């Protein structure tokens, strides 16, 4: 009996100390790279002062999905920015924060944001590395403050190890938090849609997609400029003021009456998946969005001149454009395991 127990203990010891050959690193070196797709402009942000590493990306990814960033440890960045919806908030007109509180704006998609020179619907944030501060401290989103967040992270053995791996020591501060999250968000590249494959000569549009693309370039490309499908400008597109929020848009930041009711032009990449639409999520379908441009324009002093007479589209035109817009869906991006919740 003693001999049997000794054998069992020896086998357990050997098994416990051996390396499981099935356990492999989650990420490889080539999984975390700065990318500028062919034909794209230079991004506004690069990683020269925030060198991309697997460890930094891993820390940022972990923080992005961890509700520890909120005051009640219940809401994470990933709560309102869901991968399958191109990191927008699927089915929610406005953001939902702690204690079930509602924000006043729709959570925008997070994709290709290195090309942004400003952030949020009103452009009130000018640097990607401080962008997370707004939702973290917003009283109806995460309602946390940085000193308290740092204290929570500093007593976590997991985070002390992650910060050491990413930055060389266990020190946790706001700069490191934001740089790590930026490494994750800044590598959320979407450039593998059918549209991209057509442009690179790997596929062809169907006849309907081609017709929709032609219409799009005639009717929509002035604001939704290729290849990012946004011109990053702020425009009043004639939406009736939502009395519930009375949101003045860009004017909220600049104080300039000429910016009243102007909001940032969103990218249309993955637009099939990012509904509901507009800054307050008022439209639940892309067809409703097109209908707005055809017969829903509300005139005002700051209305974009391009929309003075609306946009003429027949029902067939709208149908063709919608077919084209689906070619902007990047399923590889929407399902890439590198960007999923690791917690």
Helices and strands as residue ranges (DSSP letters): H 2-17, G 29-31, H 54-64, G 67-69, H 77-80, G 83-85, G 98-100, G 113-115, G 128-130, H 131-137, H 146-154, H 157-167, H 174-185, H 194-199, H 207-219, E 234-235, H 251-254, G 257-259, E 263-264, G 271-273, H 286-295, G 305-307, H 315-325, G 326-328, H 331-335, G 337-339
